Every structure is written in structure tokens, then in C-alpha cells.
Amino acid sequence: MSVKSPVPLDKVVGRRIKARRLQLGLSQQALGDALGLSYQQVQKYEQGVSRIGAGRLQQLAEILNVPVSVFFDEKLGGSQDGGAVFAFLDTPYSFRLIAAFAKMPDRAIQQCIVHLIEQVADRISAVV
């Protein structure tokens, strides 16, 4: 019997696992220990290189304290395009940006920064 190859959804699920793990401040080693796996296997799951079985996915959901549906829901984060949210979270600076933003106690400054980023994004998309 052959092992099934990963499909694009495996990468989506892996990114969502990684995002939740980082949100909780867990290392790959800590998650691996909780699963009884090596950090390398967690890395393979997060990269979508290895497929995750139903039982393991349930175990991950319990450890990460989320329902299994979180790994598949298209409207995560209140976005109509949950995939875009997780694609962003997969970028190198995303968590640094989020952490820095969260440290700002002034809501007015946060609103100004969001407005600035929206304007930059709108101008860039108009050029492309």
C-alpha cells in the first residue's frame, strides 16, 4: 500500500496549526512533546509535507485548544478570505508586526497605522 502524497489543503491546515501554535507561544518541540512526536515531524505537518490523519488532527485541536473546524474554516479571523489571513501569518515578519501592534496602548495610533497600511496597499494594487 502506498503513502498518499500531500495535497494543497495539507499546506493550509499546516499554516493554521503553525499560526495557532505561535499564538499560544509554543515551540515546535513543545508541541511535538505533547503529541509524542519529534519537532521535525511537527515541522513537516506545518509545512504541509506530511499529511495529518484524522486522529492526529483531533489531538492537535485539543492541544491547541481549538475546534478541528478551525483548520478548515474559510472565514477565520472575521475575514471573507481566511486563506489570505493565514498566508500573511506565514510570512517572516507577520508575528513581529502583530506583536508590535499589540503593544500600542493607544487605539488612535493603531487606527492611524491601519489606515496608513490600507492606503499603501490600495496604491500598490492600483499600480499593479
N, C-alpha and C positions, 0 to 999 in steps of 0.2 A: 504494500500500500504506500502511495507516495504522499509526501507532505504538501499541503496546499500552500501556494505562494500568496504573499500578502496582496491585498487589493487597495485602491485609493482610500477606502473607508478606514483601513487599518492605520493610515497616517493621520487621519482626522481624529480617530479615537486616541492615538498616541499623543498627539498635541494637546488634547484635552486632559489627559492624565497628567502630562507634564505641567500644564498650567495650574491644575489643582494642587499638585504636589508642591510647586513653588509657592503658591498662595498660602499653603499651610507651613511653609518653611522647612519642608522635609528634604533631605538629601536623597539621591538615588540609592545610596547604601542603606539609609534608614527604611525606605520603602521596600527595598529588597529584603532586608531582615524581617520586616513584618510579613512579607509574602513567603519567606523561606527560600528566596532566590538570591542570586548574585546581583550586584549593581549593574553588571554588564547585561544581564537579561532585562532588567528594568529599562536600561538604555535602548535595547533592541525594541522593546514594546513602544517606548516613547517615539522612536524614530519610524515606527511602522514597518520595521524589518521583520519582526516576528509577529505572527498572528496571536491573538489572545482568545482563549477558549471562554465559553460562557461562565463556567465555574470560577475561573481566574478573574474574569471581569466583575463578577459579583463580589469576589473577595476584595478587589481593588476599590470598588464602590464603598464597601463597608469601611475599609481602612481610611479612605479619603473622605468619609462621611458625606457622601452624595448618593442620590439615586442613580441606578445604572443608566437611566434615560439621559442624564447629563452628558454622557459620552456621545449621544446621537442627536440631541435636540438642536434643531436649526435656529431656534430663537433665543439662544443663550445670551445672557447679558442684556436682555431687552432689545437686542438688535434684530432686524429683519434678516440679517446675514450673519448668523453666528459663526460661520466659517471664516469670515473676514476678521472677526474678533480673535479667533484662535490663531489665524495666520499671523496677525500682528503680534500676539503673545509669543510666537515662535521666533521673533527677531531678536538680535543680540541686545538691543538697548531698551526693549519694551518694559522689562521689570524695573530697570533703573529709572525710567521715566515715570512709571506708575508710583514707585516708592517716593521719588522726589515730589511729585504732585501731591501725594497723600500727606506729606509733611507740612504743606502750606496750610496754616490755620485760617487764613483769610479767604472766604468764599469769593469775594470780589476779585481777588487776584487770580483765583482758579478760573473764574468766568472769563477774565481777560485773556488768560493763556489759551483756553479752549477756543475763544473767538479768534485769536491770532492763528492758531493751528488750522482752524477751519478756513480762514482767508487764504493762507498759504496753500492748502490743499486745493481749494477752488481755483486759484490762479495756475497751479501746476497742471490740474486736469484740463483747464481751458487751453493751455499751450500744447498739450499732448493730443 
